[in-house]
Amino acid sequence: MQRICGSLARAGYDVLLVGREWSTSRPLTPQIYGQHRLRCHFQRGKLFYLEFNLRLLLYLLGQRAAAWCAIDLDTALPMWLRARLGGQPLVYDAHELFTEVPEVVARPAIQRIWRRIERFVVPRAQLAYTVGPALANVFESRYGRPFEVIRNISRLQHNTLPPAPAAAPASGYILYQGALNAGRGLEALLAAMPQVAGRLVICGEGDLSAELRAQAAALGLLESGQVEFRGFVLPDELREVTRQAALGLNLLENLGLSYYYSLANKFFDYLHAGIPQVVVDFPEYRALNDEYAVADLVADLHPATLAAALNRLLRDEPTHYQELAENCRRARLLLSWQHEEKRLLALYAALVGAPHSVSV
């Protein structure tokens, strides 16, 4: 969202980003767009969603905008209602296929409710876009309407990086960045670490934070220092953490179409830092890797499979590591937010014309 809001604001739009405040939220950092956090009493479950949607709607009623953008399905109903009341267009920004995330797929009754909401909202959006071609195809086949693609790619910060190292740097580490939730392959990753010739740094928090720390402690990985949990890391800090890594991880289990057709921003974050990565063999990642060869794909997330893939890059095949690192340096010039934001700005210009107030 920082990329999208920043691009719209730099183009001259007046942008307000509305989110929620968690108990573990870090303070907001100054941005060139407006920011507002909603405080909720409930932290999860049905009461949380009800409270959040009511608080969001009440807040939106006091705002004015030329367009209203819902980020994923859990913000869609209050955004649609506010747009309808004001007679302005609704934008639907799908970072995932919400009805197919593991937490929803595992509860059929809840999934049916969210599917009804999706069927109601998505056809009523004047503009809709998502993060990858595969998800766009799913939405288009479901609703018979066009879905644009705005990939969540890193902004190109520097045209050059230091030359690719001849092998994985001894001072580097394996990096996982993202939510610590079900279906991210983290349990298998920790189980693999005793057989891996490297150190793992985990940046993020989530529903499995306590369980994963307990698993790492039981395996002796915390005491030995082979695994480090850094918690939430601000974006600017995370870029530096990623730059110093030797290897990135993007592991997902096939627990629903949202994961299977995902195109996570971490794939591009690793690429822009110039580091190879180990990635699950799902369609979007295979398509990109077939073209740019920046990663090693794994067919499954068994601990033995992960250990072999990680050791190959960290220890066993330094020439292969250097080759992937060099490919990252070439690919980052072609895959950057500077290219994506041109399409983003063209879509908003066609929707609302010259810069006006846009609530995101």
N, C-alpha and C positions, 0 to 999 in steps of 0.2 A: 504494500500500500504506500510506503514511502516513495517508491519509484513513480507510481501512477500519480499520486497527489503532487509530488514535486514537479513532474513534467507539466501537469495542467497549470500549476501555479506559475511556473516560469514562462508559460505561454501567455499569461495574463489573466487567467481565470481566478476568481476568488473561491478558494476551496476550503471546505470544512470537513475534517475527518473525525468521525464519531465512533468511539469504541467503548469498551468496558474496563473497569479497573479491577484487577485481581489482587488478592492479599499479598502476592509476591511481585506485583508490578514495580518496575523501576520507575523513577521520576521521568516525566516527559522531557525530551530534549528539544530545544528551539528548532523550529522548522519555518519554511517560507509560506506555509499554509496554516490555517487554523486547526486546533486540536481540542477535543473535548472527551472526557471519560465519564461514563455513567457508573455510579456505585450501586451495587446490588447486595441485598442481604443474603439471598440464597446463592450458593456456589455451584450447584449442579442439579441435574434432574429436571422433572417437569416444572416444579415451582420456579426454578431458575429461569427457564425459557419463558414462562409466563411473565415473571417479574421483569425480565430484561426487555421483552417486547413492549410491555406497557410503559416502562420508563423511556424506552427509545421513542415510542409514539408521542408521549407527552412532551418530550424534548423537541422533537421535530415540529410539533404544532406551533412552537414559538420561533421557528426559523423560516426564512424565505430563500428560494433558490430557483434557478432556471431549469434544473434537472436534479433528479434524486437517484442515487446509485446504491443498490443493495449488493453487499458483498456476501455472496453465498445465500443459501436458502433460509438460514436462521435469522436473517435481518429483513427478509423479503416482504412479509405482510405489512409491517408498519411503514416501510418505505413505499410500497404500492399505495397504501391508503393515503399517505401524505401527498404523494404525487397526484392521486385521483382528486383529493380535496382541492388542491391548488391548480389543477388543470395543466400540470407540467409533465414532461416525459419521464418514464421510469427506465433506468439502466440496470441491467442484471449482469454482474461481474462474477462469474463462476470460477472460483479458484479450485474447485473440486466438484465431483458428482455427489452432492450431499446425501442423496437417498441411497447411495451405495458405499458409504464409508463403513468400516467394520462395526462401529458402535451402533449404527442404525440397522445394518443388515442382520445383526444378531438378535434384534427384537422386531419380529414381523409386524406386530400391531403398531409400533411406533413408526416403522417404515411405511406402512400404509398411510398414516397421517401425513408424513412428510411428502409422500408421492402426490397426495391430493393437493397439498400446498404448491408443489412444483407444477402440477398440471394447471393450477389456477394462475400462478404468477408469471411463469415463463412466457406463455403466449401473449401476455399483456405488456411485456417490456418493449419499448420502442427501439432499444439498442441492447444487444446481448453479445457478450464475448467471454472467452475462456482461455485457459493457459496452453492448450495444445491441440493439434489437429484431431487426435483420436477422440478426445472428449467432445470437441465440436461436432464430430460425426455422430456421436451418440445422441447429443441434444437435437441435432437436425433430424435424425431418424425418428426420434420420439415426437417431435412437435412440428415437423415440417416447416421450420423457419430457419433463416440463416443465423449462424453463430460465427462471429469473427474470432480470430486467434491473435491474442497479445501474449506472447511468451514472457514469463517472468525471468528475464535474463539480466545478469549483472551489468551495471553501467561500466563502460570501458574507462578506467581511471588513468592508465598510462599506456602508450602505444607499444612500449617495449618492457620486457622483463629480463632479469639476469639470464645468461645462457642456461639451458637445461643441464642439470647435474648429470655426471656420468653414472650415478647410482643413487638410490634413495639416501638422502642425507642422514647420517648417524644421529644428528641432533633433532631430526624431525620426529613426528609422531603420527599415528593414525587418528583421524578426526571424524567424529560423528557430530553433526549439527542438526538440530531439529527437535520435534516433540518426542518425549519419552512415553509413547502410547502403544497400545496393542497393535500388532501387525507391522512393526518397524524392524523386526529381526534382531532386536537388542538382546533378548535372552540367549539366542543362539550365538550371537557375537561374543558375549561374555563367556559362554561355555567354551568358545574356541580360543580365547586369549591365552590360557596356559600353554598352548602349542604354537603361539605366534611370537616371532622374533621382533617384537616392537612394543611400544607403549600406546595406550589408547586414551584420548581426551574426548570427553562427552560434554557438549554444550547444549543445554536445554533442560526443560523440566516437563512433567506431564503426569498422567494418571499412574504410571508405573515407576515414578521416581523412587519411592521407598522400597518397592520390591526389587528393583534393579540394584540399588545400593546394597541391599541385604544379600543378594546373590553374589555380587562382587566381593563382599566381605567374607562370605562363606567359602569362596574359592581362593581367598588369600590375596586377591588382586589389589585391594586397597592398601593393605599392610605392606606389600612389596612395592607399591607405587606404579604397578603396571597399568592401572586404570585410575583416571582422575575425573571426577564429576565437577564441572565448573558452574553448573546452574545456568540461569539466564545470563546472556551476554549481549550487550548493546551492539547494534549493527556495525558501528565504526570499530569497536573492539573486536568483533567477530571477524572482520576482514583481515585484521592483523594476525589473529589466531590462525586463520585459514592459510595465510601466506607462509607462516612458519611450519605448517604441517608437511609431512612427506607424502601423505596419502589420504584421500577422502573416501567416505562410505555413503552409499545410498541404497539401503536395504529395505525391501518391502515384501510382505507376504501377500499372496493373492487371496485376500479376504473380501473382495468386492470389486466391482468394475472401477470404482474411483481410484483405488490403488493400482489396479492393473493397467489403466490407461493414464496414469499420472505422468506429469512432467515437472518434477520438483525443482525449485529454484536452486537447491544445493548442487544439482548437477552442473549448473552454469557457474556457481560460486567457486567450485573446485577448479573448473576449467579456467576461469579468469585468474585464479591464483597460480596457475601453471602446474598444478599437481595432478598426477594420475588418480584414478578412483576405481573402486570396486563397486559395481552396480548390478542390481538384479536384472535378469534378462526379460524385461517387459517391452512391449512394442515401441513406445516412444524412445526409450533409451537405446534399443537396438538400432532403430532407424538413424538416430544421430550418430551413434558409434560406427555404423557402417560407412557413414560419410566422412567422419572426422577422426576416428580411431584414437580416442582420448581415455578409454577405460577398458577394464577387463570385466566381462559379464559373467555372472554366476547363474547356473540353472536352478539351484536350490540354496536353501539357507541352513543346511546341516553344518554343525560345527567343523567337521573335517573338511568340508568344501570351502568354508570361509577361511580356515587356517591355511589351506593350500594356496588359495588365491592371494591372501595377504603376504605369505612368505615368498611367493613367486616374485612379487614386486619389491618387497623390502630387502630380500636377501639372495634369492636364487637366480634371478635373471636381470642383472643391472642394465644390460643393453636394451632389454625390452622396456624397463622403467624409463630410460633416457628417451627412447623413441616416443612413448606416450607423452612425456613431458614436453618434448619438442612439438608434437602435434597440438597440445594445448595452446602453446604460444602462437601457432598459426591460426587455430580456430577462433581464438578470442577476438581477433580482428574482424571476423565475419559474423560472429554471434555476440551482439551487444545490445544494451538497452537503447542506445542511440538510434539503432535501426527500428526497434519495436515502437518507440515513442512517436515516430513519424506516423505510423498507422493509428496509434491511439489518438493523437491530436486531430488527425483527419476525420476520425469517427465522431469526435465531440464537436468539431466544427460543422460537420454535416447535420448534427442533431440540434445544436443551440446557436450556431453561427459564431460571430465574434465573441471574445471572452465576456462572460457574464458570471454571476454567482452560481457555482455548482456545488451542491452538497454531496459528499461521498461517504 
